Amino acid sequence: MRSRYTAFARGDAGYLLRSWHPSTRPERLDLDDDVRWLRLDILGKTGGGPFDTEGVVEFEAIHRDPTGRGVLHERSRFVREDGQWYYVDGVVA
């Protein structure tokens, strides 16, 4: 989760696509250059431990754009395959 947040903050669409599960990954990803990501707060998690193959992370990501400050609140679902964690999907709260 933290690595994907960092990729958003740095504008690294390539990493975001590589860490997205192939079953739900878009063909391309256009990041908004006007959004500046400021902080990630992990609110909770289930699974995602060293012996798990699935995990859910609830977070808030604080950002600023031309209209002001904003908060993305999401519950993201991840799966581990061949030792690699992949983002599957999320529900925005």
Number of C-alpha atoms within 10 A of each C-alpha: 19 10 11 18 17 16 15 18 17 12 18 15 16 11 14 21 18 12 19 19 19 13 8 10 17 10 7 10 12 7 12 10 10 10 18 17 20 14 13 17 12 13 12 10 15 12 14 17 10 8 8 11 16 17 18 20 18 20 21 18 16 16 17 14 13 8 8 8 13 15 15 12 18 17 17 18 20 22 20 17 11 6 9 9 18 23 23 18 18 15 10 12 10
